[in-house]
Amino acid sequence: NNNNLLANNKVVLADVRAWGEHIGVSHKYTFMSQLGRIPNSKWARWGPDTYEGGDFWHLTSGRLRDLKVIETMWRSNGIHKPNNPNQKVIFYCGSGWRSSLAWVLARLMGWTNVSNYDGGWLEWAHSHPNSRNHKIEIVGPCPEPIWVVENLENGGRDQLTEHDDDH
């Protein structure tokens, strides 16, 4: 049973969408109206809205954030590197393109038991019985301030800082 796998932390569904999408408030898709998320998924971050990312790279330079920083963001939301063959992380987003980036980043981090649900929320919402009736668990406001990475002048290392200029 899939619910048992989720409850036992053997499978983590990682939602790579904006906060408003994750809590079922809004999205910018013009081809679908369903709001929400797959039940029991964890927020893997993305950026301020459907088409504007930025949590995985610097908005001003386009440079990828340090992988340790991305992994720390995920870990703070309950998404951890699978430690044994019985654990798995499945990334999903609205239609598969954002989650594929998260999958690549996880593989670059050395995560091996990860996959991408390329149908994402779009497929799940259209094919899952009564998806519109599923309760959306509101977990509180968007974590503020947004975690961003700044390249420090002293040594040029990336560091996790609380700052919201990039958003």
Backbone hydrogen bonds, N-H to C=O, Kabsch-Sander energy under -0.5 kcal/mol:
donor,donor_aa,acceptor,acceptor_aa,energy
5,L,1,N,-1.6
6,L,2,N,-2.1
7,A,3,N,-2.8
8,N,4,N,-2.3
9,N,6,L,-1.5
10,K,5,L,-2.3
11,V,5,L,-1.4
12,V,88,K,-2.5
13,L,11,V,-0.5
14,A,12,V,-0.6
14,A,90,I,-2.9
15,D,13,L,-0.6
15,D,42,K,-3.5
16,V,14,A,-0.8
16,V,92,Y,-3.4
17,R,15,D,-1.3
19,W,47,G,-0.6
22,H,18,A,-2.4
23,I,19,W,-2.3
24,G,21,E,-1.0
25,V,20,G,-2.8
26,S,20,G,-1.4
36,G,21,E,-0.5
41,S,38,I,-1.7
42,K,13,L,-3.2
44,A,15,D,-2.6
44,A,42,K,-0.6
45,R,15,D,-0.6
49,D,52,E,-1.5
52,E,49,D,-0.8
53,G,51,Y,-0.6
55,D,46,W,-2.6
58,H,63,R,-2.9
62,G,58,H,-2.5
65,R,56,F,-2.5
69,V,66,D,-0.8
70,I,66,D,-1.7
71,E,67,L,-2.6
72,T,68,K,-1.9
73,M,69,V,-2.2
74,W,70,I,-2.4
75,R,71,E,-2.8
76,S,72,T,-2.2
77,N,73,M,-0.6
77,N,74,W,-1.5
78,G,75,R,-1.8
79,I,74,W,-2.4
80,H,78,G,-0.7
87,Q,84,N,-2.0
88,K,10,K,-2.3
89,V,113,N,-1.8
90,I,12,V,-3.0
91,F,89,V,-0.6
91,F,115,S,-2.8
92,Y,14,A,-2.6
100,S,96,G,-1.3
101,L,97,W,-1.0
102,A,98,R,-1.8
103,W,99,S,-2.4
104,V,100,S,-2.2
105,L,101,L,-2.5
106,A,102,A,-2.6
107,R,103,W,-2.4
108,L,104,V,-2.4
109,M,105,L,-1.5
110,G,107,R,-1.4
111,W,106,A,-2.6
114,V,112,T,-1.2
115,S,89,V,-2.1
117,Y,91,F,-3.2
118,D,116,N,-1.3
120,G,117,Y,-0.9
121,W,93,C,-3.3
122,L,94,G,-2.9
123,E,119,G,-2.2
124,W,120,G,-2.6
125,A,121,W,-3.2
126,H,122,L,-1.5
127,S,123,E,-2.3
128,H,124,W,-2.6
131,S,128,H,-1.5
133,N,130,N,-1.8
134,H,131,S,-1.1
137,E,135,K,-0.6
138,I,136,I,-1.0
139,V,137,E,-0.6
148,V,161,T,-1.6
150,E,159,Q,-1.1
152,L,150,E,-0.8
152,L,157,R,-1.9
155,G,153,E,-1.7
156,G,152,L,-1.5
159,Q,150,E,-0.8
161,T,148,V,-1.8
161,T,159,Q,-0.5
163,H,146,I,-1.3
163,H,161,T,-0.8
167,H,164,D,-1.0
